Amino acid sequence: MILIIRKKATKEEIDKMSEDFNGYVKVVVDIERGVLAGGGKRHVDGEQTLLTYGSRQEDLWGGGLDLDSGEIDYNSMINVRPSQQNFSREIMSQDVRREFDKIVKRLLIY
């Protein structure tokens, strides 16, 4: 289930977002607006959900959160965007990674 998270997620919301991958949540973060879409099987679905709610494509970055270890990853097909000098599935910009981390930690990690 994909949820848009604007404030600290509840335990119930985190459980819903991790239904597709037990113990792991796929996330798409809007680094400008400070919100994220979590859950689902594909990042593109979270991306489309945020675009529907007014996010801009260039502000959306994908990755995930391992709920057991708290480890954040930055790997998603939606991150491949040569127009922004990101030629990899990984988020290459350290500035973007810092913002991504900050938002994921604020909204999903207790």
C-alpha positions in Angstrom: 0.0 0.0 0.0 1.3 3.4 -1.0 0.9 6.2 1.6 1.9 9.9 1.3 3.7 10.8 4.6 3.9 14.5 5.5 4.5 14.1 9.3 6.0 11.3 11.4 4.5 8.0 10.3 2.7 5.9 12.9 3.6 2.3 13.5 0.4 1.3 11.7 1.3 3.4 8.6 4.8 1.8 8.5 3.3 -1.6 8.8 1.0 -0.9 5.8 3.9 0.5 3.7 6.0 -2.6 4.4 3.3 -5.1 3.4 4.8 -5.7 -0.1 8.4 -6.3 1.2 8.4 -7.6 4.8 10.8 -5.4 6.8 11.5 -3.0 3.9 9.8 0.1 2.6 10.3 1.5 -0.9 10.2 5.3 -0.7 10.1 8.2 -3.1 11.1 11.4 -1.5 10.2 14.9 -2.7 13.3 16.8 -1.5 11.7 20.2 -2.1 8.4 19.6 -0.3 9.9 17.4 2.5 7.3 14.6 2.0 7.5 11.0 0.8 5.4 8.3 -0.7 6.1 4.9 0.9 5.2 1.4 0.1 4.2 -0.4 -3.1 6.1 -2.8 -5.3 7.6 -0.2 -7.7 9.1 3.2 -7.1 7.3 4.5 -10.3 4.0 4.0 -8.5 5.1 6.2 -5.6 6.5 8.7 -8.1 3.1 8.9 -9.9 1.3 9.3 -6.6 3.4 12.3 -5.7 3.2 13.8 -9.2 -0.6 13.6 -8.8 -0.3 15.6 -5.6 1.7 18.4 -7.2 5.3 17.3 -6.9 7.8 18.0 -9.7 9.6 15.2 -11.3 13.0 16.8 -10.8 12.4 16.8 -7.0 11.6 13.1 -6.7 14.2 10.5 -5.8 13.8 6.8 -5.0 15.3 4.5 -2.5 14.3 2.4 0.5 14.5 1.8 4.2 15.4 -1.5 5.9 13.2 -1.4 9.0 15.3 -3.9 11.0 18.7 -2.2 10.5 17.5 1.4 9.8 19.7 1.4 6.7 18.7 3.7 3.9 19.5 3.0 0.3 19.4 5.2 -2.8 18.7 2.7 -5.5 15.8 3.1 -8.0 15.2 3.2 -11.7 13.5 6.6 -11.3 16.9 8.1 -10.3 18.3 7.6 -13.8 18.0 11.1 -15.2 20.8 12.3 -17.4 19.2 15.8 -17.5 20.2 16.1 -13.9 23.6 14.5 -14.3 22.5 11.3 -12.5 23.4 8.5 -14.9 22.9 5.7 -12.3 20.1 4.0 -10.4 21.9 5.3 -7.3 21.5 8.9 -6.2 25.0 10.3 -7.0 24.7 13.8 -5.6 25.8 14.0 -1.9 23.5 17.0 -1.4 20.5 15.1 -2.7 21.4 12.1 -0.5 21.7 14.3 2.6 18.2 15.8 1.9 16.8 12.3 1.2 18.3 11.0 4.5 17.0 13.9 6.5 13.4 13.5 5.2 13.4 9.7 5.6 14.8 9.9 9.1 12.3 12.7 10.2 9.3 10.8 8.8 10.0 7.1 9.2 12.7 6.4 11.8 12.0 6.4 15.5 
